[in-house]
Amino acid sequence: MAQLATFSKEGKKSGTVSVPKSLTEDRPNPPLLHQVVTGLLSNLRRPIAHTKTRGEVRGGGKKPWRQKGTGRARAGSSRSPLWRGGGVTFGPRNTRNFYQRIPRTMRKLAFKQVLAEKIRRGNLVIVTDLALPKPKTRLLEAFLQKLPVKEGRILLVSDEGEEGLKRAARNLPYLTLRTASAINVLDLLSADSVVVTKKALAALEQQYAPK
């Protein structure tokens, strides 16, 4: 078990917490992380661009001219992809499915590797509690300034159902709020620092390093 320091609401060390070695000793596996991240990003894709085929473009029902005798190339419809205003061949369609299946074992292993790297570099801060006197953004920002976090994007991992914390965090552009059950590898990789409560850390241990 590894011992990590915990911080109070005043930003001072208040004790330590034991973390399983399986969450602190894993080394990043670049091919595995690349495959998991690529799959997660693909699953987030929502295609918007959409072109019409020759069967969907309006008009073109009448044959432009007779088949023979005009000296021009034969044409059956003015909505052919060869014509201006016609359909599009092999254009983007919003019905395309980008889904990639990611095995649960791979997702868990990638998450543990990234979390261990955050801990190893000192980019993970454990706090005893995140309860605010009032759901005010200035109170949350003042609290974060007391913690030893780096400048940049901050990932805040809290307990379930803290509505006041959601209201306080939504006005900070550099802050991302997630619960322990909703966090994934993309959230960890996009954050420069991770702030997690003791309860949320216990939930992550139960999910990714069960005893």
C-alpha positions in Angstrom: 0.0 0.0 0.0 1.2 3.5 -0.9 0.7 6.4 1.5 -0.6 9.7 -0.1 -1.1 13.0 1.7 -4.5 14.4 2.1 -5.4 18.1 2.3 -8.1 20.0 4.3 -10.3 22.8 3.2 -7.6 25.3 4.3 -5.1 23.7 1.9 -3.0 22.2 4.6 -1.9 18.5 5.0 -4.3 16.8 7.3 -3.1 13.2 7.1 -2.5 10.3 4.8 -4.5 7.7 2.9 -3.5 4.3 1.8 -3.7 3.5 -1.9 -3.3 0.0 -3.4 -0.1 -0.5 -5.3 -2.1 -1.6 -8.4 -3.2 2.1 -8.7 0.3 3.5 -8.3 2.8 1.2 -9.9 1.4 0.6 -13.4 3.5 2.0 -16.2 1.9 3.5 -19.3 1.6 1.2 -22.3 1.5 3.6 -25.3 -0.1 1.2 -27.8 -2.8 0.3 -25.3 -3.5 3.9 -24.4 -3.7 4.9 -28.1 -6.2 2.2 -28.9 -8.4 3.0 -25.9 -8.3 6.8 -26.5 -8.9 6.4 -30.2 -11.9 4.2 -29.5 -13.4 6.6 -26.9 -13.0 9.6 -29.3 -14.6 7.6 -32.1 -17.5 6.7 -29.9 -18.0 10.4 -29.1 -18.3 11.3 -32.8 -21.7 12.5 -34.0 -21.6 12.9 -37.8 -23.3 16.1 -39.1 -22.1 16.4 -42.7 -24.6 14.8 -45.0 -24.7 14.8 -48.8 -27.5 13.6 -51.1 -27.1 10.8 -53.6 -28.6 11.1 -57.1 -31.7 9.3 -55.9 -32.3 11.9 -53.2 -31.7 15.1 -55.1 -34.9 16.8 -56.3 -35.7 16.7 -60.0 -34.1 14.9 -62.8 -36.9 12.7 -63.7 -37.0 13.6 -67.4 -34.4 12.4 -69.8 -32.5 15.6 -70.8 -32.4 14.7 -74.5 -32.9 11.7 -76.8 -30.5 8.8 -76.6 -29.1 9.1 -80.2 -28.7 11.6 -82.9 -27.7 14.8 -81.0 -23.9 14.3 -81.1 -23.8 14.7 -77.4 -23.0 12.1 -74.8 -26.0 10.1 -73.7 -27.6 11.2 -70.4 -30.5 9.8 -68.5 -30.9 12.4 -65.7 -29.8 15.9 -65.0 -29.2 14.8 -61.4 -26.3 12.6 -62.3 -23.1 13.1 -60.2 -21.4 14.3 -63.3 -23.8 17.2 -63.6 -23.9 20.5 -61.7 -26.6 20.3 -59.1 -26.6 16.5 -59.2 -26.0 14.0 -56.5 -22.7 13.4 -54.8 -20.7 10.2 -55.1 -19.1 8.8 -52.0 -19.9 12.0 -50.0 -20.2 12.1 -46.2 -23.3 10.7 -44.7 -24.7 11.3 -41.2 -25.7 7.6 -41.0 -22.2 6.5 -40.7 -21.4 4.6 -37.5 -18.0 5.3 -35.9 -18.5 3.0 -32.9 -15.6 0.9 -31.7 -15.9 -1.7 -29.1 -13.4 -1.3 -26.2 -13.1 -4.3 -23.9 -13.7 -3.5 -20.3 -10.3 -5.0 -19.3 -8.6 -2.6 -21.6 -10.5 0.4 -20.4 -9.7 -0.4 -16.7 -6.0 -1.1 -17.4 -5.6 2.2 -19.4 -7.4 4.1 -16.6 -5.1 2.6 -13.9 -2.0 3.4 -16.0 -2.9 7.0 -16.5 -4.0 7.4 -12.8 -0.7 5.9 -11.6 1.2 8.3 -13.9 -0.7 11.3 -12.3 0.2 10.1 -8.9 3.9 9.4 -9.8 4.2 13.0 -11.1 2.5 14.6 -8.2 -0.5 15.8 -10.2 -3.1 14.1 -8.0 -4.3 15.9 -4.9 -6.6 14.2 -2.3 -8.9 16.4 -0.2 -10.9 15.4 2.8 -14.1 17.1 1.7 -15.4 19.5 -1.0 -18.5 20.8 0.8 -18.9 24.6 0.4 -20.7 26.9 2.8 -22.5 28.3 -0.2 -22.6 27.2 -3.8 -20.5 30.1 -4.9 -17.8 30.1 -7.6 -15.5 32.4 -5.7 -15.5 30.1 -2.7 -14.6 27.1 -4.9 -11.9 29.1 -6.7 -10.4 30.3 -3.4 -10.3 26.7 -2.2 -8.5 25.5 -5.3 -5.9 28.3 -5.0 -4.9 26.9 -1.6 -4.1 23.4 -3.0 -0.8 22.4 -4.6 -2.2 22.2 -8.1 -0.5 23.2 -11.3 -1.7 25.9 -13.6 -3.9 24.7 -16.4 -6.9 22.4 -16.6 -8.1 20.9 -13.3 -10.2 17.7 -13.0 -12.4 17.7 -9.9 -13.6 14.2 -8.9 -16.4 14.5 -6.3 -18.9 12.3 -4.6 -22.4 11.6 -6.0 -25.2 14.1 -6.0 -23.5 17.4 -4.9 -25.7 19.9 -6.6 -24.1 22.9 -4.9 -20.7 21.9 -6.1 -22.0 21.7 -9.7 -23.4 25.2 -9.5 -20.1 26.5 -8.2 -18.0 24.7 -10.8 -19.9 25.5 -13.9 -18.5 29.1 -14.3 -14.8 28.1 -14.2 -13.7 27.4 -17.7 -10.5 25.6 -16.6 -12.4 23.2 -14.3 -14.1 19.9 -15.2 -16.3 18.3 -12.6 -16.9 14.6 -12.7 -18.2 11.9 -10.3 -16.2 8.7 -9.6 -18.6 6.6 -11.6 -18.5 8.9 -14.7 -14.8 9.6 -15.0 -12.8 8.0 -17.9 -9.3 8.0 -19.4 -10.0 11.1 -21.6 -10.8 13.2 -18.5 -7.5 12.2 -16.8 -5.4 12.8 -19.9 -7.0 16.3 -20.6 -6.3 17.5 -17.1 -3.0 19.0 -15.8 -4.0 18.4 -12.2 -6.6 16.0 -10.6 -8.3 16.9 -7.3 -10.2 14.0 -5.8 -12.1 13.5 -2.5 -11.4 10.6 -0.2 -14.8 9.1 -0.8 -14.4 9.4 -4.5 -10.9 7.8 -4.3 -12.4 4.9 -2.3 -15.0 4.5 -5.0 -12.3 4.4 -7.7 -10.3 1.8 -5.7 -13.4 -0.4 -5.4 -14.0 -0.1 -9.1 -10.5 -0.5 -10.4 -8.6 -2.2 -7.6 -11.1 -4.4 -5.7 -9.7 -6.3 -2.8 
